[in-house]
Amino acid sequence: MGSFQIPTRMRSSALLETSCGYLLQELQIIWDEVGEDQFEREKVLLDLEQECLEVYRRKVDSANISRARLHQELAESEAEFTHLLLSLGERSLPGRPEKMTGTLKEQLDSITPALREMQLRKEERVKQFQAVQNQIQRISAEIAGQSQCDEQPSKITVNENDLSQKKLEEYQTELQRLHKEKNDRLQRLEKYMSTVQNLTATLGMDSSTIITKVHPSLNALSGLSKNISDSILAKLNSTVESLEDEKRMRLEKLHHLGKVLTNLWNLMDTPYEDRQLFSHITGLLSVSSAEISTPGILTHDIIQQAEAEVKRIDQLKASKMKELFLKKQFELEEICHGSHMEIPSRSEMDNIINLINSGEIDYAHLLMSMDDQISKAKDEASSRKVIMEKVEKWMSACEEERWLEEYSRDENRYSVSRGAHKNLRRAERARIMVNKIPALVDSLIAKTKDWEGERNKTFLYDAVPLLAMMEEYNMLRNEKEKEKQRQREKKKVQSQVVVGQENLFGPRPSTSSRRLSNMSSIGGFSNATPLNRRISLGIQQLGSNNINSVTQGISFIKEGKKAHRQKRFALTGLASHLIEDTASVVSTYSGPFSP
């Protein structure tokens, strides 16, 4: 047991000496017994020494190799550990000794746990990098439009030289950005698809067919992940724009058809019940394209329905055009008659009716022209309203003046009889009205001149110039006043003569009455010639006021006989009225002109 306590080197020497000496002694005994030559013996001993040296040398070399291997393993472990620290972005590992001490094996054993932990961390970090990069690659492929049917994505290669947390966060930030972009694209995709569905519903189209044409993955029944690439979004945007253009085009067509229907209905006096059948079309006239979202409101059937109705009414329009034209003609004549304007000639109207019967005239343009003429006639009637009211007042005042003069000639007007008090009150009102005639005539002349100056044409009243009538009336009224003045002077002279005669010879009542009657008769005849001459001058001053043509160069000319008859009637009536007034004053004057 004591030999195990001897140092290794000494114990090896002792064992060697003991074993080798014993064996050498045994070899000597063999040699002695054999009688081996001394030279041979030396040679064998030399070989033994050489062989022993070789064995030691091999052992030493082997030990050196093992030591070098341990140094290399330790260096590699150190280097790997340092590389892992750098690649993971960490400065040190808690629990690892800063300085290495002890034998090589002890140092190697001390670094192995830390190295193993770092390797585990690296594997975990690599998995994190692979997961993030896989998602980045997959979302990028979706954004690029690569579907499941495309080639398999390339294998993810992780850069193990940079596995730091900062680099991982960069990849995660990129992944978040791609997620956001994907969500944005999906939202845009859904918005486009929703818009397409709404537009196709409004237009009466199949939305699934249109969406499938853009890309099969957009159809919910395909089971594929939706393609959200730029090209697909661009196609969807183009599809939406084309559908909106189609919607706008159809709406414009319905607007046109609705306006045509409305015009035809107005022309044809279509009942309200028949119009209600197409209220869904006419109701779109004031609606813009962006405001329409009702499903099926812009289908081809709706447009065809409107076109068919327009065609049907258009065919009926020709048969009723004559009736409509006559109706508008009657309306125009009523406006002209009500304002005492010139009415279109009957011959021109007959000519237009003949053109309607032959179909050689544009109905729509004709009626539009008639509407234009009616509108112009209404405008002119409106502009004449104030003057016409004054004319009516003037004519009414003239009637009252004539009645007052007839009333003044009645010798029994102050007698007590039924209705006498009413005549007295009317006479008072008539006197007030008659006193206003000069101012009324002056105002009427001024307004008529203003009207003619504004429109640069003559104001006609039943084809007679109103200013000529007023001037003629003023002249006749002035002559009438002068005649009254002359009669007053004559009466004054006659009264003086009668008084003188009465003073000389006594009263002679019958002579005065006879003289006044004779003078009245002479005065009545003497006024006829200048009065007729002035009326003839007024006729020569008459103008014409034509109404513009209605359509296609066809003008409304005056109806000669009727216009001539109206002028003659107007002047004759006015002249006769004034002649009667003047004659009655001269023939019946016997005192004051007021009752």
C-alpha positions as CSV (number, residue, x, y, z in Angstrom):
1,M,0.0,0.0,0.0
2,G,2.9,2.2,0.6
3,S,3.8,2.3,-3.1
4,F,0.6,4.2,-3.9
5,Q,1.7,7.0,-1.8
6,I,4.9,7.5,-3.8
7,P,4.8,10.3,-6.4
8,T,3.8,9.2,-9.9
9,R,7.2,10.0,-11.5
10,M,9.2,8.1,-8.7
11,R,6.7,5.3,-8.6
12,S,7.1,4.8,-12.4
13,S,10.9,4.8,-12.1
14,A,10.8,2.3,-9.3
15,L,8.5,0.0,-11.1
16,L,10.5,0.3,-14.2
17,E,13.7,-0.4,-12.3
18,T,12.2,-3.4,-10.5
19,S,10.5,-4.9,-13.5
20,C,13.3,-4.1,-15.9
21,G,16.0,-5.3,-13.6
22,Y,14.2,-8.6,-13.0
23,L,13.7,-9.1,-16.6
24,L,17.2,-8.1,-17.4
25,Q,18.5,-10.6,-14.9
26,E,16.4,-13.3,-16.4
27,L,17.7,-12.3,-19.8
28,Q,21.2,-12.5,-18.5
29,I,20.6,-16.0,-17.1
30,I,19.2,-17.0,-20.5
31,W,22.1,-15.6,-22.3
32,D,24.6,-17.2,-20.0
33,E,22.9,-20.5,-20.4
34,V,22.7,-20.1,-24.1
35,G,26.2,-18.7,-24.4
36,E,25.2,-15.5,-26.2
37,D,28.0,-13.4,-27.6
38,Q,28.8,-10.2,-25.7
39,F,28.3,-8.1,-28.9
40,E,24.9,-9.6,-29.5
41,R,24.0,-8.9,-25.9
42,E,25.0,-5.3,-26.2
43,K,23.1,-5.0,-29.4
44,V,19.9,-6.4,-27.8
45,L,20.2,-4.1,-24.8
46,L,20.7,-1.1,-27.1
47,D,17.5,-2.1,-29.0
48,L,15.6,-2.4,-25.8
49,E,16.6,1.1,-24.8
50,Q,15.6,2.5,-28.1
51,E,12.2,0.8,-27.9
52,C,11.6,2.2,-24.4
53,L,12.4,5.7,-25.6
54,E,10.0,5.3,-28.5
55,V,7.2,4.2,-26.2
56,Y,7.9,7.2,-23.9
57,R,8.0,9.5,-26.8
58,R,4.7,8.4,-28.1
59,K,3.1,8.8,-24.7
60,V,4.6,12.3,-24.4
61,D,3.4,13.2,-27.9
62,S,0.0,11.9,-27.1
63,A,-0.1,14.0,-23.9
64,N,0.9,17.1,-25.8
65,I,-1.8,16.5,-28.4
66,S,-4.4,16.1,-25.6
67,R,-3.2,19.3,-24.0
68,A,-3.3,21.2,-27.3
69,R,-6.7,19.9,-27.9
70,L,-7.9,21.2,-24.5
71,H,-6.3,24.6,-25.2
72,Q,-8.1,24.7,-28.6
73,E,-11.4,23.6,-27.1
74,L,-11.0,26.3,-24.4
75,A,-10.1,28.9,-27.0
76,E,-13.0,27.9,-29.2
77,S,-15.4,28.0,-26.3
78,E,-14.1,31.4,-25.3
79,A,-14.4,32.6,-28.9
80,E,-17.9,31.1,-29.3
81,F,-19.0,32.6,-26.1
82,T,-17.7,36.0,-27.1
83,H,-19.3,35.7,-30.5
84,L,-22.6,34.7,-28.9
85,L,-22.4,37.7,-26.6
86,L,-21.8,40.0,-29.6
87,S,-24.4,38.5,-31.9
88,L,-27.0,38.5,-29.1
89,G,-26.1,42.1,-28.2
90,E,-25.2,41.3,-24.6
91,R,-22.1,42.5,-22.7
92,S,-21.8,39.6,-20.3
93,L,-23.5,36.6,-18.7
94,P,-24.4,36.7,-15.1
95,G,-22.6,33.8,-13.2
96,R,-19.7,33.4,-15.5
97,P,-16.2,34.1,-13.8
98,E,-14.4,37.1,-15.2
99,K,-11.0,35.4,-14.9
100,M,-10.3,31.8,-15.8
101,T,-8.2,29.8,-13.2
102,G,-7.2,26.1,-12.6
103,T,-6.3,23.4,-15.0
104,L,-7.4,23.4,-18.6
105,K,-10.1,20.9,-17.8
106,E,-11.3,23.0,-14.8
107,Q,-11.4,26.1,-17.0
108,L,-13.2,24.2,-19.7
109,D,-15.7,22.8,-17.2
110,S,-16.3,26.4,-15.8
111,I,-17.1,27.9,-19.2
112,T,-19.2,25.0,-20.6
113,P,-22.5,25.9,-18.6
114,A,-22.3,29.5,-19.6
115,L,-21.7,28.6,-23.2
116,R,-24.6,26.2,-23.2
117,E,-26.9,28.8,-21.8
118,M,-25.8,31.2,-24.5
119,Q,-26.4,28.6,-27.2
120,L,-29.9,28.1,-25.9
121,R,-30.5,31.8,-26.0
122,K,-29.2,31.9,-29.5
123,E,-31.5,29.1,-30.6
124,E,-34.5,30.9,-29.0
125,R,-33.5,34.2,-30.6
126,V,-33.1,32.5,-34.0
127,K,-36.6,31.0,-33.7
128,Q,-38.0,34.5,-32.9
129,F,-36.2,35.9,-36.0
130,Q,-37.5,33.1,-38.1
131,A,-41.1,33.6,-36.9
132,V,-41.0,37.4,-37.6
133,Q,-39.3,37.0,-40.9
134,N,-41.7,34.3,-42.0
135,Q,-44.7,36.6,-41.2
136,I,-42.9,39.5,-43.0
137,Q,-42.4,37.3,-46.1
138,R,-45.9,36.0,-46.0
139,I,-47.6,39.4,-45.7
140,S,-45.2,40.9,-48.3
141,A,-46.2,38.1,-50.6
142,E,-49.9,38.8,-50.0
143,I,-49.4,42.5,-50.7
144,A,-47.4,41.6,-53.8
145,G,-50.4,39.5,-54.9
146,Q,-48.8,36.0,-54.6
147,S,-51.5,33.5,-53.9
148,Q,-51.3,30.0,-52.4
149,C,-51.1,28.6,-55.9
150,D,-47.9,30.5,-56.6
151,E,-44.4,29.1,-56.0
152,Q,-43.5,28.3,-52.4
153,P,-41.7,31.1,-50.7
154,S,-38.0,30.8,-50.3
155,K,-36.5,29.4,-47.1
156,I,-35.9,32.0,-44.4
157,T,-32.2,32.7,-43.8
158,V,-31.4,34.3,-40.4
159,N,-28.3,36.4,-40.1
160,E,-26.8,34.7,-37.0
161,N,-24.1,37.4,-36.8
162,D,-26.7,39.9,-35.7
163,L,-29.3,38.5,-33.3
164,S,-29.6,41.5,-31.1
165,Q,-32.8,42.6,-29.5
166,K,-32.6,45.9,-31.5
167,K,-32.5,44.0,-34.8
168,L,-35.4,41.9,-33.7
169,E,-37.4,45.0,-32.8
170,E,-36.6,46.4,-36.2
171,Y,-38.1,43.3,-37.8
172,Q,-41.1,43.6,-35.5
173,T,-41.6,47.2,-36.4
174,E,-41.5,46.2,-40.1
175,L,-44.0,43.5,-39.4
176,Q,-46.4,46.0,-37.7
177,R,-46.1,48.3,-40.7
178,L,-46.9,45.4,-43.0
179,H,-49.9,44.4,-40.8
180,K,-51.1,48.0,-40.9
181,E,-50.7,48.2,-44.7
182,K,-52.5,44.9,-45.1
183,N,-55.4,46.1,-42.9
184,D,-55.5,49.3,-44.9
185,R,-55.6,47.4,-48.2
186,L,-58.3,45.1,-46.8
187,Q,-60.4,48.1,-45.8
188,R,-59.9,49.7,-49.3
189,L,-60.8,46.3,-50.8
190,E,-64.0,46.0,-48.8
191,K,-64.9,49.6,-49.6
192,Y,-64.4,49.0,-53.3
193,M,-66.4,45.8,-53.1
194,S,-69.2,47.5,-51.1
195,T,-69.3,50.3,-53.7
196,V,-69.4,47.9,-56.5
197,Q,-72.3,46.0,-54.9
198,N,-74.2,49.2,-54.3
199,L,-73.6,50.4,-57.9
200,T,-74.5,47.1,-59.5
201,A,-77.7,46.9,-57.3
202,T,-78.7,50.4,-58.6
203,L,-77.9,49.5,-62.2
204,G,-79.5,46.0,-61.9
205,M,-76.2,44.1,-62.5
206,D,-74.7,40.9,-61.0
207,S,-72.1,42.1,-58.6
208,S,-70.5,38.6,-58.1
209,T,-69.8,38.3,-61.8
210,I,-68.1,41.7,-62.0
211,I,-66.1,41.1,-58.8
212,T,-65.0,37.6,-60.0
213,K,-63.8,39.1,-63.3
214,V,-61.5,41.4,-61.3
215,H,-60.0,38.4,-59.5
216,P,-61.4,35.0,-58.4
217,S,-60.1,35.3,-54.9
218,L,-62.5,38.3,-54.3
219,N,-65.5,36.0,-54.5
220,A,-66.4,34.8,-51.1
221,L,-67.3,31.3,-52.5
222,S,-63.8,30.7,-53.9
223,G,-62.2,29.9,-50.5
224,L,-59.0,31.7,-51.4
225,S,-57.3,34.5,-49.5
226,K,-58.2,37.8,-51.0
227,N,-55.6,39.3,-53.3
228,I,-54.8,42.8,-52.1
229,S,-52.1,43.7,-54.5
230,D,-51.8,47.1,-56.2
231,S,-53.0,45.8,-59.5
232,I,-56.2,44.3,-58.0
233,L,-56.9,47.6,-56.1
234,A,-56.3,49.5,-59.3
235,K,-58.7,47.2,-61.2
236,L,-61.3,47.6,-58.5
237,N,-60.9,51.4,-58.7
238,S,-61.2,51.3,-62.5
239,T,-64.3,49.1,-62.1
240,V,-65.9,51.5,-59.7
241,E,-65.2,54.4,-62.0
242,S,-66.7,52.6,-65.0
243,L,-69.8,51.7,-63.0
244,E,-70.1,55.3,-61.8
245,D,-69.8,56.5,-65.4
246,E,-72.4,54.0,-66.5
247,K,-74.6,55.3,-63.6
248,R,-74.1,58.9,-64.6
249,M,-74.8,58.1,-68.2
250,R,-78.0,56.3,-67.4
251,L,-79.1,59.0,-65.1
252,E,-78.5,61.7,-67.8
253,K,-80.5,59.5,-70.2
254,L,-83.4,59.3,-67.7
255,H,-83.1,63.0,-67.1
256,H,-83.5,63.6,-70.8
257,L,-86.4,61.2,-71.1
258,G,-88.0,62.6,-68.0
259,K,-87.8,66.1,-69.4
260,V,-89.2,64.9,-72.7
261,L,-92.0,63.1,-70.9
262,T,-92.8,66.2,-68.9
263,N,-93.0,68.3,-72.0
264,L,-95.1,65.8,-73.8
265,W,-97.4,65.5,-70.8
266,N,-97.8,69.2,-70.6
267,L,-98.4,69.4,-74.4
268,M,-100.9,66.6,-74.3
269,D,-102.5,67.5,-71.1
270,T,-101.9,64.0,-69.8
271,P,-104.0,63.2,-66.7
272,Y,-102.3,63.1,-63.3
273,E,-103.0,59.3,-62.9
274,D,-101.1,58.5,-66.1
275,R,-98.2,60.7,-65.0
276,Q,-98.0,58.9,-61.6
277,L,-97.1,55.7,-63.4
278,F,-93.7,57.3,-64.3
279,S,-93.2,59.3,-61.2
280,H,-90.1,57.2,-60.4
281,I,-88.6,58.6,-63.6
282,T,-89.7,62.2,-63.3
283,G,-88.7,62.2,-59.7
284,L,-85.0,61.8,-60.7
285,L,-85.0,65.2,-62.6
286,S,-83.7,67.1,-59.6
287,V,-81.5,64.3,-58.2
288,S,-77.8,64.1,-58.8
289,S,-75.8,60.9,-59.4
290,A,-74.3,60.9,-55.9
291,E,-77.7,61.1,-54.3
292,I,-79.1,57.9,-56.0
293,S,-78.7,54.6,-54.1
294,T,-82.1,52.9,-54.5
295,P,-81.6,49.4,-55.9
296,G,-82.9,48.9,-59.4
297,I,-83.7,52.5,-60.1
298,L,-81.4,52.8,-63.1
299,T,-81.8,49.4,-64.8
300,H,-82.1,49.0,-68.5
301,D,-85.8,48.0,-68.0
302,I,-86.5,51.4,-66.5
303,I,-84.8,53.2,-69.4
304,Q,-86.6,51.0,-72.0
305,Q,-89.9,51.7,-70.2
306,A,-89.3,55.4,-70.4
307,E,-88.3,55.2,-74.1
308,A,-91.4,53.2,-74.9
309,E,-93.6,55.8,-73.2
310,V,-91.9,58.6,-75.0
311,K,-92.4,56.8,-78.3
312,R,-96.0,56.1,-77.5
313,I,-96.8,59.7,-76.6
314,D,-94.8,61.0,-79.5
315,Q,-97.0,59.0,-81.8
316,L,-100.1,60.4,-80.1
317,K,-98.7,63.9,-80.3
318,A,-99.1,64.2,-84.1
319,S,-102.8,63.4,-83.9
320,K,-103.4,66.0,-81.2
321,M,-101.0,68.7,-82.4
322,K,-103.7,70.5,-84.2
323,E,-105.9,70.6,-81.1
324,L,-103.0,71.8,-79.0
325,F,-102.0,74.4,-81.5
326,L,-105.6,75.7,-81.7
327,K,-105.8,75.8,-77.9
328,K,-102.6,77.8,-77.7
329,Q,-103.8,80.0,-80.5
330,F,-107.0,80.6,-78.5
331,E,-105.0,81.4,-75.4
332,L,-102.9,83.9,-77.4
333,E,-106.0,85.5,-78.9
334,E,-107.5,85.8,-75.4
335,I,-104.4,87.5,-74.1
336,C,-104.4,89.9,-77.1
337,H,-108.1,90.6,-76.8
338,G,-107.9,91.2,-73.1
339,S,-105.2,93.8,-73.5
340,H,-106.6,95.1,-76.8
341,M,-103.5,94.1,-78.7
342,E,-103.3,93.1,-82.3
343,I,-104.4,89.5,-82.9
344,P,-102.5,87.3,-85.4
345,S,-104.2,87.0,-88.8
346,R,-106.6,84.1,-89.4
347,S,-105.0,83.4,-92.8
348,E,-101.6,82.8,-91.2
349,M,-103.1,80.5,-88.6
350,D,-104.8,78.5,-91.4
351,N,-101.5,78.2,-93.2
352,I,-99.9,76.7,-90.1
353,I,-102.9,74.3,-89.7
354,N,-102.3,73.1,-93.3
355,L,-98.6,72.5,-92.5
356,I,-99.6,70.5,-89.5
357,N,-102.0,68.4,-91.6
358,S,-99.3,67.7,-94.1
359,G,-96.7,66.9,-91.5
360,E,-94.2,69.4,-92.9
361,I,-93.6,71.2,-89.7
362,D,-91.7,70.6,-86.5
363,Y,-94.3,70.1,-83.9
364,A,-92.1,70.6,-80.9
365,H,-90.6,73.8,-82.3
366,L,-94.0,75.1,-83.4
367,L,-95.4,74.7,-79.9
368,M,-92.3,76.1,-78.3
369,S,-92.6,79.1,-80.6
370,M,-96.3,79.4,-79.6
371,D,-95.3,79.3,-76.0
372,D,-92.7,81.9,-76.6
373,Q,-95.3,84.1,-78.3
374,I,-97.7,83.6,-75.5
375,S,-95.0,84.5,-73.0
376,K,-94.1,87.6,-75.0
377,A,-97.8,88.5,-75.2
378,K,-98.2,88.1,-71.5
379,D,-95.1,90.2,-70.9
380,E,-96.5,92.9,-73.2
381,A,-99.9,92.7,-71.6
382,S,-98.3,93.1,-68.2
383,S,-96.3,96.1,-69.4
384,R,-99.6,97.6,-70.8
385,K,-101.5,96.9,-67.6
386,V,-101.1,100.4,-66.0
387,I,-101.9,102.2,-69.2
388,M,-104.9,99.9,-69.9
389,E,-106.3,100.7,-66.4
390,K,-106.0,104.4,-67.1
391,V,-107.7,103.9,-70.5
392,E,-110.5,102.1,-68.8
393,K,-110.8,104.9,-66.3
394,W,-110.8,107.5,-69.2
395,M,-113.5,105.6,-71.1
396,S,-115.6,105.3,-68.0
397,A,-115.1,109.0,-67.3
398,C,-116.2,109.7,-70.9
399,E,-119.3,107.6,-70.4
400,E,-120.1,109.5,-67.2
401,E,-119.5,112.8,-69.0
402,R,-122.0,111.8,-71.7
403,W,-124.5,110.7,-69.2
404,L,-124.0,113.9,-67.2
405,E,-124.7,116.0,-70.3
406,E,-127.8,114.0,-71.1
407,Y,-128.9,114.4,-67.6
408,S,-128.2,118.1,-67.7
409,R,-130.5,118.4,-70.8
410,D,-133.4,116.8,-68.8
411,E,-135.7,119.7,-67.7
412,N,-137.4,117.4,-65.2
413,R,-134.2,116.3,-63.4
414,Y,-135.2,118.2,-60.3
415,S,-138.7,117.0,-60.2
416,V,-139.9,114.7,-57.4
417,S,-140.1,111.3,-58.9
418,R,-138.9,107.7,-58.2
419,G,-135.1,107.4,-58.5
420,A,-134.5,111.2,-58.7
421,H,-132.3,111.3,-55.6
422,K,-130.1,108.4,-57.1
423,N,-129.6,110.4,-60.3
424,L,-128.6,113.4,-58.2
425,R,-126.0,111.4,-56.3
426,R,-124.7,109.9,-59.6
427,A,-124.5,113.3,-61.1
428,E,-122.3,114.5,-58.2
429,R,-120.0,111.6,-58.6
430,A,-120.0,112.0,-62.4
431,R,-119.1,115.7,-62.0
432,I,-116.1,114.8,-59.8
433,M,-115.0,112.2,-62.3
434,V,-115.3,114.5,-65.3
435,N,-113.2,117.2,-63.6
436,K,-110.4,114.6,-63.3
437,I,-110.4,113.8,-67.1
438,P,-107.8,116.4,-68.1
439,A,-105.3,115.2,-65.5
440,L,-106.1,111.6,-66.4
441,V,-105.5,112.2,-70.1
442,D,-102.2,114.0,-69.5
443,S,-101.0,111.2,-67.3
444,L,-102.1,108.6,-69.9
445,I,-100.3,110.5,-72.7
446,A,-97.1,110.7,-70.5
447,K,-97.1,107.0,-69.6
448,T,-97.9,106.0,-73.2
449,K,-94.9,108.1,-74.5
450,D,-92.7,106.4,-71.9
451,W,-93.9,103.0,-72.9
452,E,-93.3,103.8,-76.6
453,G,-89.9,105.2,-75.8
454,E,-88.8,102.1,-73.9
455,R,-90.0,99.7,-76.6
456,N,-89.5,101.8,-79.7
457,K,-92.9,101.0,-81.1
458,T,-96.4,102.5,-81.2
459,F,-98.9,101.7,-78.4
460,L,-102.0,100.4,-80.2
461,Y,-105.5,100.1,-78.7
462,D,-107.5,97.7,-80.9
463,A,-105.1,98.5,-83.8
464,V,-105.5,102.3,-83.3
465,P,-102.6,104.4,-81.9
466,L,-103.5,105.4,-78.4
467,L,-101.6,108.7,-78.6
468,A,-103.6,109.7,-81.7
469,M,-106.8,108.9,-79.9
470,M,-105.7,111.1,-76.9
471,E,-104.5,114.0,-79.1
472,E,-107.7,113.9,-81.1
473,Y,-109.7,113.8,-77.9
474,N,-107.8,116.8,-76.5
475,M,-108.4,118.8,-79.7
476,L,-112.1,118.0,-79.8
477,R,-112.3,118.8,-76.1
478,N,-110.6,122.1,-76.6
479,E,-112.9,122.9,-79.5
480,K,-115.8,121.9,-77.3
481,E,-114.6,124.3,-74.6
482,K,-114.1,127.1,-77.1
483,E,-117.6,126.4,-78.4
484,K,-119.0,126.6,-74.9
485,Q,-117.1,129.9,-74.4
486,R,-118.5,131.3,-77.7
487,Q,-122.0,130.2,-76.7
488,R,-121.7,131.9,-73.4
489,E,-120.6,135.1,-75.1
490,K,-123.4,134.8,-77.6
491,K,-125.9,134.2,-74.9
492,K,-124.5,137.2,-73.0
493,V,-125.0,139.4,-76.1
494,Q,-128.4,138.0,-76.8
495,S,-129.4,138.5,-73.2
496,Q,-128.3,142.2,-73.4
497,V,-130.3,142.6,-76.7
498,V,-133.3,141.0,-75.2
499,V,-133.1,143.2,-72.2
500,G,-132.8,146.2,-74.4
501,Q,-135.8,145.2,-76.5
502,E,-137.8,144.5,-73.4
503,N,-137.0,147.9,-72.1
504,L,-138.2,149.4,-75.5
505,F,-140.9,147.2,-76.7
506,G,-141.8,144.7,-74.0
507,P,-141.0,141.0,-73.6
508,R,-140.8,138.7,-76.6
509,P,-140.2,135.2,-75.3
510,S,-140.8,133.3,-78.5
511,T,-138.1,135.1,-80.4
512,S,-135.3,134.2,-78.0
513,S,-136.2,130.6,-78.0
514,R,-136.4,130.5,-81.8
515,R,-133.1,132.3,-82.2
516,L,-131.3,130.0,-79.8
517,S,-132.8,126.9,-81.6
518,N,-131.7,128.2,-85.0
519,M,-128.2,129.1,-83.7
520,S,-128.0,125.7,-82.1
521,S,-128.8,124.0,-85.4
522,I,-126.3,126.1,-87.2
523,G,-123.7,125.5,-84.6
524,G,-124.3,121.7,-84.8
525,F,-123.8,121.6,-88.6
526,S,-120.9,124.0,-88.6
527,N,-118.9,121.6,-86.3
528,A,-119.4,118.5,-88.4
529,T,-116.9,119.3,-91.2
530,P,-113.8,120.1,-89.0
531,L,-114.6,117.1,-86.7
532,N,-114.7,114.7,-89.6
533,R,-111.5,116.2,-91.0
534,R,-109.7,115.6,-87.7
535,I,-110.9,112.0,-87.5
536,S,-109.6,111.4,-91.1
537,L,-106.2,112.9,-90.0
538,G,-106.2,110.5,-87.0
539,I,-106.8,107.6,-89.4
540,Q,-103.9,108.6,-91.5
541,Q,-101.7,108.6,-88.4
542,L,-102.5,105.0,-87.5
543,G,-99.6,102.5,-87.2
544,S,-99.4,98.8,-87.0
545,N,-98.1,96.6,-84.3
546,N,-97.3,93.1,-85.6
547,I,-96.6,90.1,-83.4
548,N,-93.4,88.2,-84.2
549,S,-93.5,84.9,-86.1
550,V,-94.1,81.7,-84.3
551,T,-91.9,79.2,-86.1
552,Q,-89.8,78.4,-89.2
553,G,-90.1,81.7,-90.8
554,I,-93.9,81.7,-90.6
555,S,-95.1,85.0,-89.3
556,F,-98.4,86.1,-87.9
557,I,-99.7,88.8,-90.3
558,K,-102.6,91.0,-89.6
559,E,-106.0,90.0,-90.7
560,G,-106.8,92.8,-93.0
561,K,-110.5,93.0,-93.0
562,K,-110.8,92.5,-89.3
563,A,-108.2,95.0,-88.4
564,H,-109.7,97.6,-90.8
565,R,-113.1,96.9,-89.2
566,Q,-111.7,97.4,-85.7
567,K,-110.0,100.6,-86.6
568,R,-113.1,102.0,-88.3
569,F,-115.2,100.9,-85.4
570,A,-112.9,102.5,-82.9
571,L,-112.5,105.8,-84.7
572,T,-116.2,106.0,-85.7
573,G,-117.3,105.3,-82.2
574,L,-115.0,107.8,-80.7
575,A,-115.9,110.4,-83.4
576,S,-119.6,109.9,-83.1
577,H,-119.4,110.1,-79.4
578,L,-117.5,113.4,-79.5
579,I,-119.8,114.8,-82.3
580,E,-122.9,113.9,-80.2
581,D,-121.3,115.6,-77.2
582,T,-120.5,118.8,-79.1
583,A,-123.8,118.9,-81.0
584,S,-125.8,118.3,-77.9
585,V,-124.0,121.1,-76.1
586,V,-124.7,123.5,-78.9
587,S,-128.2,122.5,-79.6
588,T,-129.5,122.2,-76.1
589,Y,-127.5,124.9,-74.3
590,S,-129.8,127.1,-72.4
591,G,-127.9,128.0,-69.3
592,P,-125.1,126.7,-67.0
593,F,-123.4,123.4,-68.0
594,S,-123.6,122.0,-64.5
595,P,-126.9,120.7,-63.1
